[in-house]
Amino acid sequence: MKYISLSLAALTFVATAAHAAPPMMSVAWTAQACDAWNKDATLTDGLGDKWIKNDAGRGYKIIKLYRTECGEATQTELKIVPKDGKAICVYGGAVQTPTMNYDVDYTMHATTERWDEMGAGEYGPMKAMMFGRLKFTGPKMEAMSVMGPFEAFLRLPGKIPGDKACPAK
């Protein structure tokens, strides 16, 4: 009986480890963020007009993300394209766009604590930017013109489970 209990405990541990959430802002987490983006009408519809059209003629926008304490080398990216009047995420994962055009693209980082706060809806993008809780490079005036969708974007860390360990570099 003792061996059965130990075996069951070991199986439970293995099963739990197999289903653990990926590190927040890792390649796997960012792929899930891309899927979540496409299921959120505030993002797809709210950014499907003027925002997505500001793409420098490339047909896409890039958003790079990372957790400050994990370092810039852990960045991941989302690629957003216009499709049927919507802003659709077509890729989430490892950085594929080495050169950013900050007239149209964005890089954002914050500490894990701040991403968690924004993800929980404790505050939105205006407060996050004003108080330096979210470090942001990109077209700030454009971001300010789409505060509702920007806030929905900042809530993604609260919707997608993520481990607090830093992603592998």
C-alpha positions in Angstrom: 0.0 0.0 0.0 2.9 2.3 0.8 4.4 1.8 -2.6 1.0 2.5 -4.3 0.7 5.8 -2.4 4.3 6.8 -3.4 3.6 5.8 -7.0 0.4 7.8 -7.2 2.2 10.8 -5.6 5.0 10.6 -8.2 2.5 10.3 -11.1 0.6 13.3 -9.8 3.8 15.3 -9.7 4.8 14.3 -13.2 1.3 15.1 -14.6 1.3 18.5 -12.9 4.8 19.3 -14.2 3.7 18.4 -17.7 0.9 20.9 -17.6 2.8 23.8 -16.0 2.3 27.1 -17.6 5.2 28.4 -19.8 7.2 31.3 -18.4 5.3 34.6 -19.0 6.5 36.3 -22.2 8.3 33.1 -23.4 8.0 31.9 -27.0 5.2 29.5 -26.0 3.4 32.1 -23.9 3.5 34.7 -26.7 2.0 32.1 -29.1 -0.9 31.8 -26.7 -1.1 35.7 -26.5 -1.4 35.7 -30.3 -4.4 33.3 -30.1 -5.9 35.4 -27.3 -5.5 38.5 -29.4 -7.6 37.0 -32.2 -10.4 36.1 -29.8 -10.6 39.6 -28.4 -12.9 41.9 -30.4 -11.6 45.0 -28.7 -8.2 44.2 -30.2 -9.2 42.8 -33.6 -12.0 45.3 -34.3 -10.7 48.2 -32.2 -7.4 48.2 -34.0 -8.7 47.2 -37.4 -9.0 50.7 -38.8 -6.5 53.5 -38.6 -4.0 51.7 -36.2 -3.3 48.7 -38.4 -3.1 50.8 -41.5 -0.1 52.7 -40.1 2.4 50.1 -41.2 4.9 52.0 -43.3 3.6 50.2 -46.4 4.8 46.8 -45.1 1.4 45.2 -44.5 2.1 44.4 -40.8 3.0 45.9 -37.4 5.4 44.3 -34.8 5.0 44.4 -31.1 7.9 43.1 -29.0 7.5 42.2 -25.3 9.7 41.3 -22.4 9.9 41.3 -18.7 12.5 43.9 -17.5 14.2 41.7 -15.0 14.6 38.9 -17.6 16.4 41.1 -20.0 16.1 42.4 -23.5 17.5 39.1 -24.9 14.3 37.4 -23.9 12.1 39.5 -26.1 9.3 37.8 -28.1 7.2 39.3 -30.8 3.7 39.5 -32.2 3.1 40.2 -35.9 -0.3 41.9 -36.6 -1.7 42.2 -40.1 -4.9 43.7 -41.6 -7.5 41.2 -42.7 -11.1 41.8 -43.5 -11.1 45.1 -41.7 -9.6 43.6 -38.5 -6.1 43.6 -36.9 -5.2 39.9 -36.8 -2.3 38.3 -35.1 -0.6 35.9 -37.5 2.5 35.1 -35.4 3.5 35.0 -31.8 6.9 33.7 -30.8 10.6 34.2 -31.1 11.8 37.4 -32.6 11.8 37.3 -36.4 12.0 41.0 -37.0 15.5 42.2 -36.0 15.0 45.8 -37.1 12.1 47.8 -35.8 10.4 50.8 -37.3 9.3 52.8 -34.3 7.1 55.0 -36.4 4.8 52.0 -36.6 6.2 49.2 -34.3 6.3 48.9 -30.5 8.6 47.5 -27.9 7.2 47.2 -24.4 8.7 46.0 -21.2 7.8 46.1 -17.5 8.7 44.1 -14.4 6.8 40.9 -13.8 5.0 42.6 -10.9 3.8 45.5 -13.2 2.7 43.1 -16.0 0.7 41.2 -13.3 -0.9 44.4 -12.1 -1.8 45.5 -15.6 -3.0 42.0 -16.4 -5.3 42.1 -13.4 -6.8 45.4 -14.5 -5.4 47.4 -11.6 -4.7 50.2 -13.9 -4.6 50.9 -17.6 -2.0 52.2 -20.2 -2.3 55.9 -19.3 -1.2 55.3 -15.7 1.3 52.7 -16.7 3.0 55.1 -19.1 2.7 58.2 -16.9 4.3 56.6 -13.9 6.9 54.7 -15.9 5.5 51.3 -15.0 5.5 50.3 -18.6 8.5 51.1 -20.7 7.5 51.8 -24.2 9.1 52.6 -27.5 6.9 53.3 -30.5 4.4 55.8 -31.7 3.0 57.1 -28.4 0.4 59.4 -29.9 -1.0 56.5 -31.9 -1.1 54.4 -28.8 -2.9 57.2 -26.9 -5.5 57.3 -29.7 -6.5 53.7 -29.1 -6.6 53.5 -25.3 -9.4 50.9 -25.1 -7.6 48.4 -27.3 -4.3 49.2 -25.7 -5.8 48.4 -22.3 -7.2 45.1 -23.6 -3.7 44.3 -24.8 -2.2 45.0 -21.3 -4.8 42.6 -19.8 -3.4 39.6 -21.8 -0.9 38.7 -19.0 -3.9 38.3 -16.7 -5.7 36.0 -19.2 -2.8 33.7 -20.1 -1.2 31.7 -17.3 2.5 32.2 -17.1 5.2 31.0 -14.8 7.3 33.6 -13.0 10.6 32.0 -14.1 12.4 34.0 -16.7 12.2 32.6 -20.3 15.2 30.9 -21.7 17.4 33.2 -23.7 
